Amino acid sequence: MMEHVLSCLPEEACGLLGGEGNNVLSVRPVKNISKSSYRFRMDPSEQIKAMFEIEEQGHQIVAIYHSHPVGPEVPSELDKNEAAYQEAAYLIWYPSGEKWNCRAFVMMAEGYEEIPIELDP
């Protein structure tokens, strides 16, 4: 996932995470057709392909990830307004000095709430 985030700079990266329950078992990068450092819009055909691949593995979409190359480290207004899969977590990768960090959120009608995550190196 981090490799994909870095390869998309200076634009936002985005993709889907498949798995079971709270466990991520696959990463499916998807092209950002917005070509922007401030928003993402998944390429519809790549998104559908990724969704089918996750389903074919017997998994579900457990999270949607994207990056905020220029911040903030929390969901933007666009993120909140365009969150289409409220049953999935939203991971945001953001730069912090020389390294990148990740935070996870659940989106709700009234905003968002941060949830704990554990990342494998």
Summary of the structure (lengths in Angstrom):
residues: 121
radius of gyration: 13.3
end to end distance: 10.8
largest distance: 39.0
contacts: 340
relative contact order: 0.18
helix: 21%
strand: 40%
